[in-house]
Amino acid sequence: MKWRVAVATVATVIVCSGVVTAVEAEQSDFSVENPSATLNALDVLKSIRVERENPRGYSRSLFKHWLDVDGDGCDAREQVLKRDALGFAQVDPFRCTVVEADWLSPYDGRRTSDRSEVDIDHVVALKEAWDSGAFAWSEPQRTAFANDTSDSRTLLAVSSSSNRAKSDKDPTNWLPPLRGYWCTYLANWVSVKARWNLSMDESEWGRVNNLLSGQCAGTTLRGWTAPPVAVTSPATTTSLVTPTTVATTAAPTVTTIASVATTIARSATVTTLGTAGAVTATTAASSALVTVRPGSFCAPEGALGTYNSVIYVCSKTDVNGVPYSGNRARWRRQA
């Protein structure tokens, strides 16, 4: 496969030793022959156009994420949790959920076996992507980017604390706490920007250029395939509405078990038996809910799950209405 990159020369501004200097960035004209090709990161950087960012109109909801866009039965978050686990990850084959694994965050070196402490980072944050060109994309393109597991540099399992610290910053304002990971991080950043034809602003380009020309001189990266598009092919799903009847239907889009179970649960009746030490019993419909881990991150907001026969809701606030940090949704008891 040959993926050609050709961009005209542009004028930009870089900062060197505190002095702002106008220079011309000679843009490269090269071809990515195949995904295993070895490229110089600085050459790839020089192919990226330099433009002012366009932040108007951004909303995180414009990038539907943690979906199964490639139709393999696993959503993007679970795929990355499984891929980036140390050694063998124990996975529930029915729900494609990682139930046990260890992770080591490359950003700060933190190791954990608690999946609630692991975030899936968009290496180029969704807002950064929007500001850099995704504002002109179609909805399928944004969905494909937000759930891209076709290239391991787009999404990365990292510690929740480092992901919150990074937020939507570019390398001008944030680099990983582990300095030894800087060159790899910059190579990943550049490859994602180039592969998805995203621009850089002047300060961002200058900062990356200075590092790739200095302490990260000689950094290389592998090639890539063309970016994916969201899969909307028909899928066969099992009906959960009538427990006694098993039927298959062809749907125009992939329907996850979680979404079906959420619809069932919202119409289910919860009955409380006894008084002191009351036992909560759910209907047969609620038993179809996915099993969740209380306190772990979740999506979509409003989805329902169960833990120890108690109904949980995916919410951005606790039972008292206090927002969770980072405006991230978590599984909590249904009020």
C-alpha positions as CSV (number, residue, x, y, z in Angstrom):
1,M,0.0,0.0,0.0
2,K,1.2,3.5,-0.8
3,W,-0.1,6.5,1.1
4,R,1.3,9.7,-0.3
5,V,1.8,12.9,1.7
6,A,2.5,16.1,-0.1
7,V,2.2,19.6,1.4
8,A,3.4,22.9,0.2
9,T,6.0,25.0,2.0
10,V,4.5,27.2,4.7
11,A,5.8,29.9,6.9
12,T,5.7,29.3,10.6
13,V,7.2,30.7,13.9
14,I,9.3,28.7,16.3
15,V,10.7,29.5,19.7
16,C,14.4,28.8,20.3
17,S,16.0,29.9,23.5
18,G,13.2,32.3,24.3
19,V,13.5,34.2,20.9
20,V,10.6,34.1,18.5
21,T,12.0,33.6,15.0
22,A,10.1,33.6,11.7
23,V,11.3,30.7,9.6
24,E,10.2,28.7,6.6
25,A,9.4,25.1,7.3
26,E,10.4,23.1,4.2
27,Q,7.6,20.6,3.9
28,S,8.4,17.1,2.9
29,D,7.0,15.2,-0.1
30,F,7.2,11.5,0.7
31,S,5.2,8.2,0.3
32,V,4.3,5.8,3.1
33,E,4.9,2.6,1.2
34,N,3.4,0.2,3.9
35,P,2.7,0.0,7.6
36,S,6.1,-1.5,8.3
37,A,8.1,1.3,6.6
38,T,10.5,3.2,8.8
39,L,10.2,6.9,8.7
40,N,12.1,9.7,10.3
41,A,9.8,11.5,12.7
42,L,11.2,14.9,11.8
43,D,10.5,14.3,8.1
44,V,6.9,13.4,8.9
45,L,6.6,16.5,11.0
46,K,7.7,18.6,8.0
47,S,4.8,17.2,6.0
48,I,2.2,18.5,8.5
49,R,0.6,21.8,7.6
50,V,0.8,24.7,10.1
51,E,-2.5,26.6,10.6
52,R,-4.3,28.4,13.3
53,E,-6.6,26.3,15.4
54,N,-10.4,26.5,14.9
55,P,-12.0,25.7,18.3
56,R,-15.4,27.0,17.6
57,G,-18.3,24.6,18.0
58,Y,-16.5,21.8,19.8
59,S,-18.5,19.3,22.0
60,R,-17.2,16.0,23.2
61,S,-20.6,14.5,22.2
62,L,-19.7,15.1,18.6
63,F,-17.2,12.2,18.9
64,K,-19.2,9.1,19.8
65,H,-16.7,6.9,21.5
66,W,-16.2,3.5,23.2
67,L,-18.2,1.9,20.4
68,D,-17.6,-1.3,18.5
69,V,-17.1,0.3,15.1
70,D,-15.1,-2.5,13.5
71,G,-17.9,-5.0,14.2
72,D,-15.8,-7.6,16.2
73,G,-18.0,-7.6,19.2
74,C,-15.7,-5.6,21.5
75,D,-16.0,-1.8,22.1
76,A,-12.9,0.3,21.6
77,R,-12.2,0.7,25.3
78,E,-12.2,-3.0,26.0
79,Q,-10.0,-3.7,23.0
80,V,-7.4,-1.3,24.2
81,L,-7.5,-2.6,27.8
82,K,-6.9,-6.1,26.4
83,R,-4.2,-5.1,23.9
84,D,-2.2,-3.0,26.4
85,A,-2.4,-5.4,29.3
86,L,0.8,-6.9,30.7
87,G,0.8,-10.5,29.7
88,F,-2.4,-12.4,29.5
89,A,-5.7,-10.6,30.1
90,Q,-8.7,-12.5,31.4
91,V,-11.7,-11.6,29.2
92,D,-15.4,-12.4,29.6
93,P,-16.0,-13.9,26.1
94,F,-19.7,-13.2,26.2
95,R,-19.5,-9.4,26.9
96,C,-15.9,-9.0,25.7
97,T,-15.0,-7.3,29.0
98,V,-11.6,-7.5,30.5
99,V,-12.2,-8.8,34.0
100,E,-8.6,-9.3,35.2
101,A,-5.3,-7.9,34.0
102,D,-2.3,-5.8,34.9
103,W,-1.4,-2.5,33.2
104,L,1.7,-0.3,33.2
105,S,1.1,3.3,32.3
106,P,3.8,4.5,29.9
107,Y,3.2,8.1,30.8
108,D,4.1,7.9,34.5
109,G,5.2,4.3,35.1
110,R,2.2,3.5,37.4
111,R,1.2,-0.2,37.6
112,T,-2.2,-1.3,38.5
113,S,-4.6,-4.3,38.3
114,D,-7.6,-2.1,38.9
115,R,-9.3,-1.3,35.6
116,S,-11.1,1.7,37.2
117,E,-7.6,3.3,37.5
118,V,-6.9,3.0,33.8
119,D,-8.1,5.5,31.2
120,I,-8.0,5.1,27.5
121,D,-6.2,8.2,26.2
122,H,-6.8,9.7,22.8
123,V,-3.1,10.5,22.2
124,V,-4.3,13.5,20.1
125,A,-7.2,14.5,22.3
126,L,-10.7,14.9,20.7
127,K,-10.7,18.6,21.2
128,E,-7.2,18.9,19.8
129,A,-8.4,16.9,16.8
130,W,-11.4,19.1,16.4
131,D,-9.3,22.3,16.5
132,S,-6.9,20.9,14.0
133,G,-9.3,19.9,11.3
134,A,-11.9,17.4,12.6
135,F,-14.4,20.3,12.7
136,A,-14.8,19.7,8.9
137,W,-15.2,15.9,9.2
138,S,-18.4,14.0,8.8
139,E,-19.9,12.2,11.8
140,P,-18.6,8.8,10.6
141,Q,-15.1,10.2,10.3
142,R,-15.2,11.6,13.9
143,T,-16.6,8.3,15.2
144,A,-13.9,6.3,13.4
145,F,-11.2,8.5,14.9
146,A,-12.7,8.3,18.4
147,N,-12.7,4.5,18.3
148,D,-9.6,3.8,16.2
149,T,-8.0,0.6,17.2
150,S,-6.5,-0.1,13.7
151,D,-3.3,1.8,14.8
152,S,-2.1,1.4,18.4
153,R,-0.8,5.0,18.4
154,T,-4.3,6.6,18.4
155,L,-5.5,5.1,21.7
156,L,-3.4,4.1,24.7
157,A,-4.1,2.7,28.1
158,V,-2.6,5.0,30.7
159,S,-3.2,5.9,34.4
160,S,-6.3,7.9,35.1
161,S,-4.2,10.6,36.9
162,S,-1.9,11.2,33.9
163,N,-4.8,11.3,31.5
164,R,-6.5,14.0,33.7
165,A,-3.3,16.0,33.9
166,K,-2.9,15.8,30.1
167,S,-6.5,16.7,29.4
168,D,-6.7,18.2,25.9
169,K,-3.2,19.7,25.9
170,D,-0.7,19.5,23.0
171,P,3.1,19.0,23.5
172,T,3.5,22.8,24.0
173,N,1.7,22.5,27.4
174,W,2.1,18.9,28.4
175,L,4.6,16.0,28.0
176,P,4.6,12.7,30.0
177,P,6.1,12.8,33.5
178,L,8.5,10.0,32.4
179,R,11.1,11.9,30.3
180,G,12.3,8.7,28.8
181,Y,9.0,8.3,27.0
182,W,9.1,11.8,25.4
183,C,10.5,10.7,22.1
184,T,8.1,7.9,21.7
185,Y,5.2,10.2,22.7
186,L,6.2,12.8,20.1
187,A,6.6,10.1,17.4
188,N,3.1,8.9,18.2
189,W,1.7,12.4,18.2
190,V,3.3,13.2,14.8
191,S,2.1,9.9,13.3
192,V,-1.5,10.4,14.4
193,K,-1.6,14.0,13.1
194,A,-0.1,13.0,9.7
195,R,-2.2,9.9,9.3
196,W,-5.5,11.8,10.0
197,N,-4.3,14.9,8.0
198,L,-4.6,17.1,11.0
199,S,-2.7,20.4,11.2
200,M,-0.5,21.9,14.0
201,D,-0.5,25.5,15.3
202,E,2.7,27.4,15.3
203,S,3.7,26.9,18.9
204,E,2.9,23.2,18.7
205,W,4.9,22.6,15.5
206,G,7.8,24.7,16.9
207,R,7.9,22.8,20.2
208,V,7.8,19.4,18.5
209,N,10.4,20.5,15.9
210,N,12.8,21.6,18.7
211,L,12.6,18.3,20.5
212,L,12.9,16.1,17.4
213,S,15.8,18.2,16.3
214,G,17.4,18.2,19.8
215,Q,17.2,15.5,22.5
216,C,15.0,13.3,20.3
217,A,17.1,13.7,17.1
218,G,17.0,10.6,14.9
219,T,13.6,9.3,16.3
220,T,11.9,7.1,13.8
221,L,8.4,5.8,13.5
222,R,6.7,3.1,11.5
223,G,4.3,3.8,8.6
224,W,0.6,3.4,8.6
225,T,-2.4,2.4,6.7
226,A,-5.1,4.8,5.5
227,P,-7.4,5.9,8.4
228,P,-10.5,3.8,8.9
229,V,-14.1,4.7,8.5
230,A,-16.8,3.6,11.0
231,V,-18.4,0.2,10.2
232,T,-22.1,0.3,9.6
233,S,-22.5,-3.2,8.0
234,P,-25.5,-5.4,9.1
235,A,-24.9,-7.5,12.2
236,T,-26.8,-10.4,13.7
237,T,-27.9,-10.0,17.3
238,T,-29.8,-12.2,19.7
239,S,-33.2,-10.8,21.0
240,L,-33.2,-10.5,24.8
241,V,-36.7,-9.1,25.1
242,T,-38.5,-12.4,25.3
243,P,-36.5,-14.9,27.4
244,T,-38.3,-17.9,26.0
245,T,-37.8,-17.0,22.4
246,V,-34.4,-16.8,20.7
247,A,-34.5,-14.9,17.5
248,T,-31.9,-13.2,15.2
249,T,-32.5,-10.1,13.2
250,A,-30.4,-8.1,10.8
251,A,-29.9,-4.6,12.0
252,P,-28.5,-1.7,9.9
253,T,-26.0,-0.9,12.7
254,V,-24.3,-2.9,15.4
255,T,-26.5,-3.2,18.5
256,T,-24.6,-3.9,21.7
257,I,-26.0,-6.2,24.4
258,A,-25.6,-3.3,26.8
259,S,-27.9,-1.0,24.9
260,V,-30.5,-3.7,24.6
261,A,-30.3,-4.5,28.3
262,T,-30.6,-0.8,29.2
263,T,-33.9,-0.6,27.3
264,I,-35.2,-3.7,29.1
265,A,-34.1,-2.4,32.5
266,R,-35.9,0.9,32.1
267,S,-39.2,-1.0,31.8
268,A,-38.4,-3.6,34.5
269,T,-40.0,-3.6,37.9
270,V,-37.8,-3.8,41.0
271,T,-39.5,-5.5,44.0
272,T,-38.3,-5.2,47.7
273,L,-39.0,-8.2,49.9
274,G,-39.0,-8.1,53.7
275,T,-38.3,-5.2,56.1
276,A,-35.1,-5.4,58.2
277,G,-32.3,-6.6,56.1
278,A,-34.5,-6.4,53.1
279,V,-33.5,-8.3,50.0
280,T,-33.8,-6.7,46.6
281,A,-35.1,-8.9,43.9
282,T,-35.1,-8.0,40.3
283,T,-37.3,-9.2,37.5
284,A,-36.2,-11.6,34.8
285,A,-35.7,-8.7,32.5
286,S,-33.2,-7.0,34.9
287,S,-31.2,-10.1,35.1
288,A,-30.3,-9.5,31.5
289,L,-28.3,-6.4,32.4
290,V,-24.6,-6.4,32.0
291,T,-22.6,-6.9,35.2
292,V,-20.7,-3.8,36.1
293,R,-17.9,-2.7,38.5
294,P,-19.1,0.0,40.9
295,G,-17.1,3.2,40.5
296,S,-15.5,2.3,37.2
297,F,-15.7,4.6,34.2
298,C,-18.6,3.8,31.8
299,A,-20.5,4.9,28.7
300,P,-22.9,5.8,27.4
301,E,-24.3,8.1,30.2
302,G,-27.7,6.8,31.4
303,A,-26.9,3.1,30.7
304,L,-27.9,0.6,33.4
305,G,-26.1,-2.4,34.8
306,T,-26.2,-4.7,37.8
307,Y,-23.8,-5.7,40.6
308,N,-24.8,-8.2,43.3
309,S,-28.5,-7.9,42.1
310,V,-28.5,-4.1,42.6
311,I,-29.2,-1.8,39.7
312,Y,-26.4,0.7,38.8
313,V,-26.5,3.7,36.4
314,C,-23.8,5.2,34.3
315,S,-23.8,8.8,35.6
316,K,-21.5,11.8,35.6
317,T,-22.7,12.7,39.1
318,D,-22.9,10.8,42.4
319,V,-26.3,10.1,44.2
320,N,-26.2,13.6,45.6
321,G,-25.8,15.3,42.3
322,V,-22.1,16.2,42.7
323,P,-20.1,15.9,39.4
324,Y,-17.3,13.3,39.3
325,S,-13.8,14.7,38.6
326,G,-13.0,15.3,35.0
327,N,-16.7,15.2,34.1
328,R,-16.3,11.4,33.5
329,A,-19.2,9.0,33.9
330,R,-19.0,6.2,36.5
331,W,-21.2,3.3,37.6
332,R,-23.1,4.2,40.7
333,R,-26.2,2.9,42.5
334,Q,-29.4,4.0,40.9
335,A,-31.0,6.6,43.1
